[in-house]
């Protein structure tokens, strides 16, 4: 399928460009500049733009947030888990209202520590 093919091309490009292609070079933003590199995977998109290190750090950031939310028994754990899983197949964090609300809510948890 085209979805799998795009992801495989993206993986190959990540290995060929270990320092990344630069911001705005994948997914929706790239189409504005006449280039269509859409990996159909948020994590691959980040790795394409920021390189191996950026991709690993982004994934580690999401995992660390999930662990912190689970540790606090926060209802937001399931929201972020859902977005994190969907991110393997789509680009949910490109939806700015969703991303802003989710990360603002997660960030606000630290303001109300007991």
C-alpha positions in Angstrom: 0.0 0.0 0.0 1.0 3.6 -0.4 1.0 4.1 3.4 3.6 1.4 3.9 5.7 2.5 0.9 5.9 6.1 2.2 7.0 4.8 5.6 9.7 2.6 4.1 11.0 5.5 1.9 11.0 7.7 5.1 13.0 5.1 7.0 15.6 4.9 4.2 15.8 8.7 4.1 16.4 8.8 7.8 19.3 6.4 7.5 20.7 8.4 4.5 20.4 11.7 6.4 21.4 11.1 10.0 21.4 14.8 10.8 17.9 15.3 9.3 16.6 17.3 6.3 15.7 20.4 8.4 12.5 21.7 9.8 9.5 21.8 7.4 10.9 19.2 5.1 8.3 16.4 5.8 4.5 16.0 6.0 2.1 18.8 5.4 4.6 21.7 5.6 6.8 20.2 2.8 3.8 20.2 0.4 3.7 24.0 0.6 7.1 24.1 -0.9 6.4 21.7 -3.8 8.0 18.7 -2.1 5.9 15.7 -0.9 7.7 13.7 1.7 4.9 12.4 3.9 6.0 9.4 6.0 2.5 8.8 7.5 4.1 8.5 10.9 4.8 11.4 13.3 7.9 9.8 14.7 9.4 9.2 11.3 8.5 12.8 10.3 10.4 14.2 13.3 13.4 11.9 12.6 13.3 13.0 8.9 13.4 16.7 10.0 15.7 16.5 13.0 17.8 13.4 12.4 18.3 10.3 14.5 19.0 12.2 17.7 16.0 14.4 17.3 13.8 11.5 16.6 15.1 9.5 19.5 14.7 12.5 21.9 11.2 13.2 20.7 10.1 9.6 21.2 11.9 9.6 24.7 10.0 12.8 25.5 6.6 11.2 24.8 7.5 8.0 26.7 8.7 10.0 29.7 5.4 12.0 29.7 3.5 8.7 29.6 5.4 7.3 32.5 4.9 10.5 34.6 1.2 10.6 33.8 0.8 6.9 34.7 2.7 7.4 37.9 0.3 10.3 38.9 -2.7 8.2 37.9 -3.8 11.1 35.6 -6.7 10.7 33.2 -4.5 12.4 30.7 -2.4 9.3 30.4 -5.0 7.7 28.2 -5.3 10.8 26.1 -1.6 10.9 25.4 -1.4 7.2 25.0 -4.1 7.3 22.3 -2.3 10.2 20.5 1.1 8.4 20.8 -0.4 5.2 19.2 -2.1 7.1 16.5 1.2 8.9 15.8 2.5 5.6 14.4 0.0 5.8 11.6 -0.9 9.5 11.2 0.1 13.0 12.2 -2.2 13.9 15.1 0.2 16.5 16.5 -0.1 18.6 13.4 -3.6 19.5 14.6 -2.6 22.5 16.6 -5.7 22.8 18.8 -5.2 19.2 19.9 -1.5 19.4 20.5 -1.7 22.7 22.4 -4.6 21.6 24.6 -2.9 18.2 25.4 0.5 19.6 26.2 -0.9 22.6 28.2 -3.0 20.3 30.3 0.0 18.0 30.9 2.1 21.0 31.7 -0.4 22.3 34.2 -0.2 19.1 36.2 3.0 20.3 37.7 1.4 23.5 39.0 -1.0 21.6 41.2 1.4 19.2 43.0 0.4 18.3 46.6 
